[in-house]
């Protein structure tokens, strides 16, 4: 059994410093939420549904390629500004330029009057390129932010990760609040992107200015630079056994969760509320009873249920360090994975309040598996100064993306328009989550004393 108390402790950062250094996580979460809330519907207006689904694969693919490369290279960055901050600053700057440019694309491309077919094509191509640009840039900011948090946190890794998780939830709530008060984001793109720019500037610039990093001097034992381009593979291949166990459980847990989130509107609208999807988005005030039920289910899934999920996530993250201290990381991880196994029951149940409860409880699963990534890496490596920290954290980012991609592939095979297919997809997610629980129960032996 691995016990991280055998390694010397590094001094922990102060609480105000952790609040400062974790803040950019809020901006990156807002960026990812903006993709679904604002840019997704914008693409829907330019392309067919299958083309939009294909383009949305850019997200996990760039996550697999870009994030590990940024992590591995920043581990060995010799800039006088530090290892992480240069990537954070450049990524934030590129993201802001993209956000400023994206709502201006139609005005820059289309001449006066009705746009021609060529102009429509140019607008579409430019929007897709900005989508790719944003994915690459936000991955840079996100990786650098989390690694800087790990560098600064010392022996308070779980506390720091919990604070970062809280910022992440607050970022998602900010986007939801904008849509709730102003309406669909695509109708207010300039104001929407202005909000994103302000949050990116207000969170990243103070960190780049006030958080100190000592320049790194290369040493003989550092990971070879030739591995940077292949870091997405090299990081996974070289994971220590306990981190590899967590990697496997992470992929399965992420698959299980996406199996619900990918169909949550249809599941509540058709399966739980017995509604009809056909024409429900266009019927307006002339909806049939079945269409109204469907819309009510969709609203419940994306409104009250998601908000309860996020609020309960904030409360759980506030308690996570104390839970780790009291019960140990293994027991907490096992307990946190259990609610997601409840997806098996969710798929078979049509009691509204109970279904909402089952979904909300899975916030413990998601907040735990994400918050424990870096603390576990640091615990196994024995130090946050190890030059494999970014490489292995990039591997965990790959795990998240692999979970999304594998779910996309399987779901596309089992989904159809009838409500039973949504239940099947969620049942499969519950079974895979149970497999993740068994992997942790059978093979995970880390005991983490630092929290």
Secondary structure as GFF3:
##gff-version 3
##sequence-region A 1 451
A	DSSP	three_ten_helix	4	6	.	.	.	ID=ss1
A	DSSP	alpha_helix	15	22	.	.	.	ID=ss2
A	DSSP	alpha_helix	24	34	.	.	.	ID=ss3
A	DSSP	pi_helix	35	39	.	.	.	ID=ss4
A	DSSP	alpha_helix	40	46	.	.	.	ID=ss5
A	DSSP	alpha_helix	49	55	.	.	.	ID=ss6
A	DSSP	alpha_helix	57	62	.	.	.	ID=ss7
A	DSSP	pi_helix	63	67	.	.	.	ID=ss8
A	DSSP	alpha_helix	68	75	.	.	.	ID=ss9
A	DSSP	alpha_helix	85	102	.	.	.	ID=ss10
A	DSSP	alpha_helix	105	109	.	.	.	ID=ss11
A	DSSP	alpha_helix	117	153	.	.	.	ID=ss12
A	DSSP	alpha_helix	157	182	.	.	.	ID=ss13
A	DSSP	three_ten_helix	185	188	.	.	.	ID=ss14
A	DSSP	alpha_helix	189	210	.	.	.	ID=ss15
A	DSSP	three_ten_helix	225	227	.	.	.	ID=ss16
A	DSSP	alpha_helix	231	237	.	.	.	ID=ss17
A	DSSP	alpha_helix	241	261	.	.	.	ID=ss18
A	DSSP	alpha_helix	264	266	.	.	.	ID=ss19
A	DSSP	pi_helix	267	272	.	.	.	ID=ss20
A	DSSP	three_ten_helix	284	286	.	.	.	ID=ss21
A	DSSP	alpha_helix	289	300	.	.	.	ID=ss22
A	DSSP	pi_helix	301	305	.	.	.	ID=ss23
A	DSSP	alpha_helix	306	327	.	.	.	ID=ss24
A	DSSP	alpha_helix	329	341	.	.	.	ID=ss25
A	DSSP	alpha_helix	343	348	.	.	.	ID=ss26
A	DSSP	alpha_helix	352	361	.	.	.	ID=ss27
A	DSSP	alpha_helix	363	381	.	.	.	ID=ss28
A	DSSP	alpha_helix	389	414	.	.	.	ID=ss29
A	DSSP	alpha_helix	419	443	.	.	.	ID=ss30
###
